[in-house]
Amino acid sequence: MANSKKDTNKERTVIFLHIPKAAGMTLSRIIERQHRPTSIFTISGIRAGISIDDFKKLPEARRRKIKALKGHMWFGLHEFLPQPSTYMTMLRDPVDRIVSHYYFALRRESQHYLYRSIMSKHMTLADYASSEMSPELSNGQTRLLSGVENLNKLTGFEPCTPEMLERAKKNLKEHFSVVGLSERFDETLIILRKVFGWKNIYYNQRNVTRKRPRKEDVSEDALSKIRKHNELDIELFEYGKKMFEELVTEYGTSFDKDVESFRSSNEFWGRICRFSISASTHRMLRGARVVRARVRARN
């Protein structure tokens, strides 16, 4: 990777197109460490359509100051930035993504917009995959990357077409400096550090779907329905994997060594964070006990 290319990317506004359930929350927190809060604009995942409209309506002077634009959005918002910009995203194996999507939505505490429908209809994973309740479940990655603007509709969306797939591929090739893979998250971070000159890319995983089966343990019926409704995403994912491998090759011979070094450092960083959180929690509990004791004494 030539230094001139890295320097050019550092000068551009970075647009992180966050695909749901593709390690985006963790990456979003890392991005927030790279820029001042006032130079970041985040598209809300809960009200994406309204949030995107809010971004478009910002005064040009305000949009010009944005160094990082991130969130659940479709491709194309670079057209509303007066300064040069470049995209990045994380793709995920489509089958794995839908399995994770279902079990995340199934958790009451997730407050997911599809939770009530799942519970009221007693939907299995197979039911969910073929329900067409949301465009996120039917070639959702292709839809976002193609630039089609009606993806915030929860019902009545149009089928994804081969033409949209070709548009998505073209957009990835022409506008994205980094196409990462959630399955190779650490390797993606090393590439992002190289391309954008990022600092402090250590992390603890966020928004992870727990208590979900492995793909190998999912029924064949469910797998078949997921594949049927995500055929274009499967092809797009393979295309993205090739782009990712090109970035790895371009990185050079030190790539594997840099990844291993990062993993070792990140593990140490994680232990420090867990210790700090544990100590902070202990202090809070101890403080609460003191307060309760004082209240009892007064009574």
HUWO-V291973 format. One record per helix or strand of 2 or more residues. SS is the DSSP state (~ for helix, > for strand). FROM is the first residue (numbers start at 1). LEN is the number of residues. If there is no record, write none. Layout:
ss={SS SS}
from={FROM FROM}
len={LEN LEN}
This chain:
ss={~ > ~ ~ > ~ ~ > ~ > ~ ~ ~ ~ ~ ~ ~ > ~ ~ ~ ~ ~}
from={3 13 24 37 40 48 60 68 77 85 94 108 115 125 135 140 162 176 182 215 220 231 255}
len={9 5 9 3 4 9 5 4 4 7 12 3 6 5 3 7 14 6 15 3 9 21 44}
